Amino acid sequence: MEFSNGNADAGLESARQRLKNVRQLLLDLHKALLDSERTQYEIIHGPLASPAAFLQLLIHDERFAWLRPVTTLIVQIDEGLAAKKPPAAQVDIERLITDTRAFFSPSRDQDGFWRRYAAVVQRDPAVAQLQREMEQALTNHHL
């Protein structure tokens, strides 16, 4: 006979949903950052020939290296949400949310991320709006 703890299951599902919401905002923010940085690059260097050319820049050009930790964070969240054996525990899900909050904290400026990020937030209204939404999502415990 199997017993289920309804409160624990509800807490885990609530945490998973919150992480899914944070993930979607992070994806939107990542895309806005990529678009903004591509625009700045093209203003200086001219239009890129293709999306593949931009992908090569993202992978190999050091001026885009500061964006790679955002990609890594998205992958970590995806892995946490996809964990099946054993299923990710509520504490694991909440740790990913805490890690995301810490990642976007100016006090944890690793490799100049915050300096570069803050400059894009100041320059690009779409990124600024998504930053405000991300801050709200990361402080709102009832998403």
C-alpha positions as CSV (number, residue, x, y, z in Angstrom):
1,M,0.0,0.0,0.0
2,E,1.4,3.3,-1.0
3,F,0.9,6.5,1.0
4,S,1.1,9.9,-0.6
5,N,1.8,13.2,1.2
6,G,-0.7,15.6,-0.5
7,N,1.0,18.7,1.0
8,A,4.4,17.6,-0.1
9,D,3.1,16.8,-3.6
10,A,1.3,20.2,-3.8
11,G,4.4,22.0,-2.6
12,L,6.6,20.2,-5.2
13,E,4.1,21.0,-8.0
14,S,3.9,24.6,-6.9
15,A,7.7,24.9,-6.9
16,R,7.9,23.2,-10.3
17,Q,5.3,25.6,-11.7
18,R,7.1,28.6,-10.3
19,L,10.4,27.3,-11.8
20,K,8.6,26.9,-15.2
21,N,7.5,30.5,-15.0
22,V,11.0,31.7,-14.2
23,R,12.4,29.5,-17.0
24,Q,10.0,31.1,-19.5
25,L,11.0,34.6,-18.4
26,L,14.7,33.6,-18.6
27,L,14.2,32.3,-22.1
28,D,12.5,35.6,-23.1
29,L,15.2,37.6,-21.4
30,H,17.9,35.5,-23.1
31,K,16.4,36.1,-26.5
32,A,16.1,39.8,-25.9
33,L,19.7,40.0,-24.8
34,L,20.8,38.1,-27.9
35,D,18.7,40.4,-30.1
36,S,20.1,43.5,-28.5
37,E,23.7,42.3,-28.7
38,R,23.2,41.3,-32.3
39,T,21.8,44.7,-33.2
40,Q,24.8,46.4,-31.5
41,Y,27.2,44.1,-33.3
42,E,25.6,44.8,-36.7
43,I,25.6,48.6,-36.1
44,I,29.4,48.4,-35.8
45,H,30.3,45.5,-38.2
46,G,27.4,45.5,-40.7
47,P,24.7,42.9,-41.1
48,L,25.4,39.2,-40.4
49,A,25.0,36.9,-43.4
50,S,22.8,34.3,-41.6
51,P,21.6,33.0,-38.3
52,A,24.4,30.4,-38.5
53,A,26.9,33.3,-38.7
54,F,25.5,34.7,-35.5
55,L,25.6,31.3,-33.8
56,Q,29.2,31.0,-34.7
57,L,29.8,34.4,-33.1
58,L,28.0,33.4,-30.0
59,I,30.1,30.3,-29.7
60,H,33.5,31.6,-30.6
61,D,33.6,35.4,-30.2
62,E,34.7,36.6,-26.8
63,R,32.5,39.7,-27.0
64,F,29.5,37.4,-26.6
65,A,31.1,35.2,-23.9
66,W,29.4,37.1,-21.1
67,L,26.0,35.6,-22.3
68,R,27.1,31.9,-22.0
69,P,26.4,31.7,-18.3
70,V,22.7,32.6,-19.0
71,T,22.6,29.6,-21.5
72,T,24.2,27.4,-18.8
73,L,21.5,28.5,-16.3
74,I,18.7,27.6,-18.7
75,V,20.2,24.1,-19.2
76,Q,20.5,23.6,-15.4
77,I,16.8,24.6,-15.0
78,D,15.8,22.3,-17.9
79,E,17.7,19.4,-16.4
80,G,16.0,20.0,-13.0
81,L,12.6,20.1,-14.5
82,A,13.2,16.9,-16.6
83,A,14.6,14.8,-13.7
84,K,12.5,11.7,-13.4
85,K,14.6,9.1,-11.6
86,P,14.4,10.2,-8.9
87,P,12.0,13.1,-9.5
88,A,13.5,16.5,-8.5
89,A,12.6,17.2,-4.9
90,Q,11.0,20.5,-3.9
91,V,14.3,21.6,-2.3
92,D,16.1,21.0,-5.7
93,I,13.6,23.1,-7.5
94,E,13.7,25.9,-4.9
95,R,17.6,25.8,-5.1
96,L,17.4,26.5,-8.9
97,I,15.1,29.5,-8.2
98,T,17.6,30.7,-5.5
99,D,20.5,30.2,-7.9
100,T,18.7,32.2,-10.6
101,R,18.0,35.0,-8.1
102,A,21.7,35.0,-7.1
103,F,22.8,34.9,-10.7
104,F,21.0,38.2,-11.4
105,S,22.3,39.9,-8.3
106,P,24.8,42.7,-8.8
107,S,26.7,41.5,-5.7
108,R,27.6,38.2,-7.5
109,D,29.3,39.8,-10.5
110,Q,31.3,36.9,-12.0
111,D,33.4,37.6,-15.1
112,G,31.9,41.0,-15.5
113,F,28.4,39.7,-16.3
114,W,26.5,42.2,-14.2
115,R,28.4,45.2,-15.7
116,R,27.6,44.0,-19.3
117,Y,24.0,43.0,-18.3
118,A,23.3,46.4,-16.6
119,A,24.6,48.2,-19.7
120,V,22.1,46.3,-21.9
121,V,19.3,46.9,-19.4
122,Q,20.0,50.6,-19.6
123,R,20.3,50.7,-23.4
124,D,17.3,48.4,-24.4
125,P,13.8,49.0,-23.1
126,A,12.7,45.5,-23.9
127,V,15.5,44.0,-21.8
128,A,14.7,46.5,-19.0
129,Q,11.0,45.4,-19.0
130,L,12.0,41.7,-18.9
131,Q,14.5,42.5,-16.1
132,R,11.6,44.0,-14.0
133,E,9.4,41.0,-14.7
134,M,12.3,38.6,-13.7
135,E,12.8,40.5,-10.4
136,Q,9.1,40.3,-9.7
137,A,9.0,36.5,-10.5
138,L,12.0,35.8,-8.3
139,T,10.6,37.7,-5.3
140,N,7.0,36.5,-5.7
141,H,6.6,33.2,-3.9
142,H,3.1,32.6,-5.3
143,L,3.5,32.4,-9.0
